[in-house]
């Protein structure tokens, strides 16, 4: 299996796991909404998120928000305690909203740190997979390098032999040149002495 195919399989598995987790959280949220409605408690997005153990952004997502609005409508129709109006929420629960905001900000920091850590681990893992060549490729590369090394050693030895041969030839030629000069001097001296 190639690295690209393995990465695609992993990506598909991660996507499936995220989809399954998202579906599970949505079911838990709807179950918590039904429980709140059955107990005739006031239905708010924060209360549903807290009861389901999910983040508040999920209760505002499509597919969940509509169920919450419908449950509020049924609660108002049956005469249950109405959900607080926005103006009442501002005056009576500003501290609660600040607390929820602080909690949400802390959760965001935690999730970002976790995301960064997971991204770093994924980068390292993918980098290791991409940079690690397979064993057969490495074995072939080592064999090629050994063959090149043998060839270079043979060429070096041949050049060393040629250099030694050239040095000995140079020495011979120098000796011959010295002998020729000496012979030439003798001839010149002999001719200068002759009448």
N, C-alpha and C positions, 0 to 999 in steps of 0.2 A: 504494500500500500504506500503510495507516495505521501510526501509531507503535506502537500496541498489537500489531498483527500482526507488525511487524518485530521487536519485543521478544520475541514468542512464538517466532518463527523462530530468533532468536539463542539463546534459552533452550533450545529443542529441540536445536540444534546443539551447544551446550555439554554438554547432558546426554548426547547420543550420543557425544561425544568422551570424556567421563568414563567412560562404560560401556565403550567400546572400550579405553581405557587400563587400566581395571580388569581386563578380560578378558585383555589381553596380560600383565599382571603375574601373574595367576593361572596362565596357561599356562607362563610362565617359572618360576614357583615349582614347579609340578608337574614340569617338565623337570629342574630342579635336584635335586628330591627323587629322581627316577629315577636321575640321575647319581650321587648320593651312595649310593643303595642298590646300584647296580651296582658301585661302587668299594669296597663293603663298609666304608665309613667310618661312624663313629658318627653316627646321625641325631639331631640336636637341632633345636629350632625356630630357635635362633640360627644354627646352621650352614646350615640351609635358606635362611633369610632372607639371610644373607651370600652364599651361592652364587648366589642368584637376583637379588641386588642390589635387594631390596625391604625395606620396613620390617618390623620384627618383629611388629607388630600384625596384618599380613596373614596370617602363618602361623597365627595363632590364630583366624582368621575361619572361619565355617562354610564347608564345602566344601573347605577346605585342611587344617584340623586333623585331619579324619578320615583323610585320605590319609597324613599324617605318623604318626598312631597305628597305622595298618595297616602301614606300612613298618617301624616299630619292632617290631611284632609279628612280621612276617616275618623281620626280622633276628634277633630273639631265638629264633625257631623254627629258623632255619638255623644257629644257633650262632655268629653273628657277634658282634662285641664289643657287649655290651649298652649301651644308653643309660645314662648315669650316673643313679643314683637321686637323689631330691631331697636326702637327707641328705648324700650324697657331693658333690653340687653345692654345698651350703652350705659344706662344709668345704674343698673343694679349689678352688672357683672363686668365692669371695666377691670377690676382686679383679676377676675377669672380669665378674662381675655388676655391680660398681660401675662398671667401665669401660663396660659396655653401657648402664647407666643414664645415665651422663654423656653418652654419645654420643646416646642417645635424647632426653635433655633438650635437647641442642644442636640436634638435628634438629627437635624440636618448636618451639624458638625460631625457627629459620630458616623453618620452614613457616608459623608464625604471622605472622612479618614479611612473608613473601611473600603470604600470604592477605590481610593488611591492605592491602598495596600494591595488590593486584589489586582488592580491594573498593573502594578509593578511586578507582582508575582507572575501574571500572565505574560508580560513582556519578557521577563527572564526565561520563562518556560519556552515561549515561542522562539526567542532568540537562540536558546540552546538547541532546540529542534532544527531550526533553520541552519545554524552554523555547524552542526554535527553531521559530517558526511558519513555515509554508510561504510561498514567494515570492508566490503569488497573493493570499494573505490580507494580506501586508504591502502589496502594491501597492494593493489595495482600501482598506485602512486609510489609506494616504497620500492617496489620492484623496478619501476622506471628509473627512480633516482639512483638505485644501486647500479643499474646498467650504465647510466650516464657517468657515475663515479668511476666504475671500472674502465670505461673508455677514456676518461680524463687521466686516470692514473697511467694507463698504457701510453697515451700521448705524451705525458710528462716524462715517462721513462725513455721513450723514443727520442724526445728532444734532448734529454740528458746525455744519451749515448751519442747523438749527433754533435752536441756541444763538446763532449770529451774527444770525439774523433777530430773535430775542427781544431781543438786546442793542440792535440798531438801533431796535426798537419801543420799548424802555424809554427810550432816548435821546430819541426823538421825543416820547414821553409826558412826559418830564421837561421838555423844551423847552415843550411845550404848557402844562404845569402852571405853569412859570415865567411864561409869557406871560399866563396866566389870572390869576395872583397880581398881576402888575404892572398888568394891566388893572383888577383889583378895587381896588388901592390908588388908582389914578387916579380911579376912580369915587367911592371914599370921600372922597378929598381934594376932589374937585369938589363933592360934596354938603356937605361941611363948610364950604366957602367960600361956598356959595350962601346968601342970606339966608333 
